[in-house]
Each structure stands twice: as C-alpha cells, then as structure tokens.
Amino acid sequence: MVTDLPSNAEPKMRARDVSVFYGDKKAVDSVSIDIQTEYVTAFIGPSGCGKSTFLRAFNRMNDTIGSARVEGCIELDGEDIYKSGMDVVQLRARVGMVFQKPNPFPKSIYENVAYGPRIHGFAEGKADLDAVVERSLRRAGLWDEVKDRLTDSGTALSGGQQQRLCIARAIAVEPEVILMDEPASALDPIATAKIEELIDELRGRYAIIIVTHSMQQAARVSQRTAFFHLGHLVEYGETSQIFTMPREERTKDYITGRYG
Amino acid sequence: MSEHVNLTRTAAFEKRLKRRYAAERIFRRAGLAAILFSIAVLLFLLVTMTANGIGGFKRVTLSVPIDFTEVGLALPQGMEGQGMAIRSLESQGLEEVVSFYAGQAMGEDAAAQLSADAWRVAADHIVEDPSILRRRVELDLPASEDLSAAYAGDGQAALQPLARRLAEQGFLSDSFDPGFLSRSDATDSQAVGIWGALKGSILTMLVTLALAFPIGVLAALYLEEYAPRNRWTDLIEVSINNLAAVPSIIFGLLGLAVFLGAFPYLRSAPIIGGMTLALMTMPVIVISGRNAIKAVPPSIRDGALAIGASPVQVVFHHVLPLALPGILTGTIIGMARALGETAPLLMIGMRAFVATPPDGFTAPATVLPVQIFLWSDEIDRGFVERTSAAIIVLLLFLLVMNGLAIYLRNRFEKTW
C-alpha cells in the first residue's frame, strides 16, 4: 500500500516496497512511506510489529545484524541508500540515530559530543570544536545542566540527561534526518516531557522519525503517524486524523486500546 | 466458607525456612574454610621460602687486609675495558698477592680456604676504585665452598675448628651479598648470581610479549568483529582453544623443529625462547581477548556506528579501550605462565651453563625457572640456599609483573 499525503515539498526520504527479513522470517512486509523534513513522523504499533526494524533500515543499522536482509528501496534525496557503492559511513552521518536505551560513550560529556565532528573532521581546531559542542548541547537543552562539568563522564548523568546527551551527540554531526527508537521508554515522566519538548524544538530543522509505544507521545510530538501491525503498514496519515478518525478498523482497535 | 490457609505461616514452612538458612550457613562456612586453607598454604610457602632463601642472598667472606703500597701493582693506563684491566692485574700476580696477605694475617690454612675467585673480587674492587692501590685496605673476599659450609655448621668436620677460630678473630663473617643480583651462573656456589638468568627471563618475556600481544589481540579483534560466522571460523575457534591446552613440552619440540631448524645458530637464544613461549601464550590472549571484546555492550558499537564511525574507528576508539582491561588480565595470566615455563625451554637449549649475562636477544641465555631447575640438581650444599634465593627472585619478578598488570587494568578500567 502506497500512502501519498499531500505535501508542498519533495520528501526527504522515500521508502518503496521495503521488506526486511531475519533469516526466513519476514519482519517488515513491503512498506512504502514518504518522510517530510518539516514534520515529526511517528511509527506506532504493538510490540513485534516491525516498526523498530523498519526504522533501522533508514540508516542501514540492520547491516550489523548478520541474518538481516532488506529488499525494496529507500531513497535519501532521491538516492537509493541500498545501491551498491553507497557509502554507509556518509549515510549514517546524514541520518543520525538515538536509541531506546541511552548509550553515551564511557568518556567525558565533552568527548561524547565532540566525537562525531572530530572523526568527520568538521571542526578546525579546539575553539571551533568547543563551539560545536556548546551549540549541540544547547540545542539538546543540556548545556545549562552540564556546562560546569564537561569533563565528567557521560555515564554519570541521570537517564534523561544521558538521553539528551545522546541527542546532542547525534545533532553535533549536523544530520539531515534523526531516527529515534523509543527514545523515552526508559525514562520517567519528567525526563520524557523534556525529551518531547526537545523533539518539538528540533522539528523543522531535521526530518525526525520517532518510534514509540506510547500513543499519547505520538499524539503529542508528531504531525504524521504511521500505524504498523504484523509487519504491515496499516495506515499513514496526519496524526490528528489517525487519532480522531482512523480509516482502518485495526488502527481504531489499537488506538482505542482494544489490543496491543 | 472454606478457611483461608496462609502458606507462609505453617509449621512446615518455618521448618523449611530453617533448613534453607542452615544450608546457607554451611555453604558460607565451607567457602570461608577454603579461603583460610589457601591463605595458610600460601603463608607456609612464603615463610619457608623466605627462611630458606634469605641465606642465599648472603655470602661468607674472609676479611683480608692488603697493603697495596708494598706491592706496587699498577692499573695499566689507557686500557679500555674491565676485562683487559683484570687480565693485566692477573699477569702482575694479584692472585699471589691476595694469597700472601691472607696467609700472613690468618695463617696458611685459612689462605687456602679463599675461594678460587677471591682475587677476581679483589680485581673488581681495584677497577672500581684504583686509588686503593696506593693504600692499605681490608677487602671482603669470598671464602671457599667448604669453609662456607663449615661456617654454617655442616660440611667437613676437619674445617669446623678453623671456621670457628676465624669467626672468633673476626675474619670470617657472612653478609648480604649484593653480587648475587649482579653475577651469573658459576660452578662455585659462593660465586653464583642470578642476574644472568633474570636478564635472560626479561629478554625472553619481551620477545614473547612483543609477538604474542599484538598477534593475539589482532586475532581476537578479527574473530570477534570482522570474521563471518561459518564452519571455518568455528574450526579456528576450536583449534585455538585446543592450542591453549597443549602441554608446553610440545611447544618446545615445535620450537626445536621449526625455529631452531630455521636458525640453527641461535640455540639457547632468548629470541628463540621468546618465540616458542609466544606460541604458547598467544591462544591464552586470544581467548581472554575475545571474551573481553564480547563483554563490550553492543549499544556502544551501535552508538558509534550511528554517528558514522567506520568499523575500524568503532574498534579502535570504543571496543578496544573498553576491552583492554580484560585483555591485559588475560595477557598477564599468559605471561605469568610463560615466565614459569621450563620444559619447552629445555628443548631449545636454554639449559646451558651460561656464565655471562646475555648481551642481546641472540646471545646464549638461560631463564629463572631453568636456573632454579639446574641449581636444584647440584650436589653442593651451598646451592640449596641459592636455589631458594632464586625462587624468591622469580616470585618477586612475578609479583612485579602482576602488580603492573593490575595497575594498568585499573587505569584503563571504565564503567558504563
């Protein structure tokens, strides 16, 4: 099912008939979807519906799983990211990712943020790097909390701070797309609220795809919502429409808490 | 209405609970007993070793007054090297001079009990400080093995009165022998030293570390991070695990056949010994390295990959630093095993009598455990203490190595 929504811009990323297999098991079944830069897109659905697997196809993180195989095509600015000769390192610099469990490097806060710009050679000299680190931490809403202890270990922060540090780390390399895999599911409500605020602030600058279990979260942060079930994309549309008048019976059952 | 029975408040439950606590107490006491037993054994070992070995660091010496002003010995001018100077002193009759003054001061029977090497010790003193040639000095020169034994209260009965007399007169005494740490093997137990074997061990360990560590770590990294999982890598894994369990003497035979076959002139050389021990140590490093690398959380790899680090950057910036403490621990276990290894080195000729410390990786050498093995085979009573002293040196060396490893591990230890 191809779902085209009216938009005034070319999609940033475009998936066409994407299927993902783990060995013989089909986890995602020919999904097509367009991702726009100006929106936050939420993937919702019950556990095991393939939404995280599908998300990891957008920056080829499934490559790290030996048995995973992707069919179909995903385009970034019209370029197929699965074509042979595609530079995966460059792709991942353009399509950043934030994981479910905060995973800061066991290095200082500064080093966590500076690592990306440094390996890609984005910063010329110490002053430049300092500026990148400060800008990234400010955008991630963490600067005021950590500016006096940049040399402390990133793992010493609280869970919510760690996750915002991971977001700062991701935006430090100036990606075009940010993939978020249940970024708040390991956090308490206050930390979750901060992450959601942050996502809202980042909207428009980056194309953001967020996978979430929480329908309230999808409703709060996203403008577009895609509902997945058993590897299929059931319905994709404006978030307000999905939550108020879903077209599909299964979507309605899910968002009204009938199953999931 | 049926009565609700609370299962956790019955007598049977309380009895079971008591049994569970009893089982836990027994387990704790058994563990404590095991620890105490280990500590007792270790203490016994250390105490007996120290008690026996402390004598090995001492040497029985005769104090000989020599008036060099009467003799007119001269150190040759402009001669380079200690060997030349000592040879010159020998030709000028230093040996007779020493023997003459010893006879004059203590009697001919005592002079005869100077060690055969006594004049060499005198020569070393002269080379170190030529000004004593213009003075009257008292030199502490080593006594013969027989007199040393008599001083300790055993050996030939005939010499014991002499030893008693000399001790009473203050000529004969034992003192800490710093030379034991700077000399090499000798036929005379009073003239032996451990430096040759210690240096041999250090050189051998350096070769082992230089070969086994990088190869082992790279192999572990490749197998964990890059190698595909298939029948070939399974086969390699099984082979490496088997290699770690192969008896060390087999590695000695391998070294003999392969390394000495290729370099027949390097018999007894630390480089060949080190290569042989590296074969033995490498599988240990590979196995512990793989475990350490496996223990690095995948989320760290994912995090680095997701901001565009290349696989090599992921390995060298994240995986290796986090796995390093574990790799170092494995390395030190392997190195400690290699340091104590005797059998394979016997096969490649490192049991030779080597009276000079090796001056390089290709010079003939022996190592500490082999030296201990050789000395424990000597008939002479004086070697018993020397053997214990050598064991203490070996254990101290081991302690230093382990201490270094623990220091490094703590330095690189990171939490996540």
Contacts between the chains, C-beta under 8 A, distances in Angstrom:
chain1	res1	chain2	res2	distance
A	59	B	306	6.6
A	61	B	302	6.7
A	61	B	305	6.8
A	61	B	306	6.5
A	64	B	301	7.3
A	64	B	302	7.1
A	64	B	305	6.5
A	66	B	228	7.6
A	66	B	229	6.6
A	89	B	308	5.0
A	89	B	309	7.5
A	89	B	310	5.1
A	90	B	308	7.0
A	91	B	308	7.9
A	92	B	305	6.4
A	92	B	306	5.9
A	92	B	307	6.8
A	92	B	308	4.2
A	93	B	307	7.0
A	93	B	308	3.5
A	96	B	306	6.4
A	96	B	307	6.2
A	97	B	302	7.9
A	97	B	306	3.8
A	97	B	307	8.0
A	99	B	299	6.4
A	99	B	302	6.2
A	99	B	303	6.9
A	99	B	306	7.5
A	101	B	299	6.0
A	103	B	297	7.5
A	103	B	299	3.8
A	103	B	300	6.2
A	103	B	302	6.7
A	103	B	303	4.3
A	104	B	303	7.5
A	105	B	300	6.5
A	105	B	303	6.6
A	105	B	304	7.3
A	105	B	318	6.5
A	106	B	300	7.6
A	106	B	322	6.7
A	106	B	414	4.2
A	106	B	415	6.4
A	106	B	416	4.5
A	115	B	304	7.7
A	115	B	307	7.0
A	115	B	309	7.8
A	115	B	317	7.4
A	116	B	307	4.2
A	116	B	308	6.8
A	119	B	307	8.0
A	119	B	308	7.2
A	119	B	309	5.7
A	119	B	310	8.0
A	119	B	313	5.7
A	119	B	317	7.6
A	120	B	308	6.4
A	153	B	414	7.9
A	153	B	415	7.7
A	155	B	415	6.2
A	155	B	416	5.5
A	166	B	303	7.1
A	169	B	303	7.6
A	169	B	307	6.3
A	170	B	306	7.3
A	170	B	307	6.3
A	172	B	307	7.8
A	173	B	307	5.5
A	173	B	308	6.4
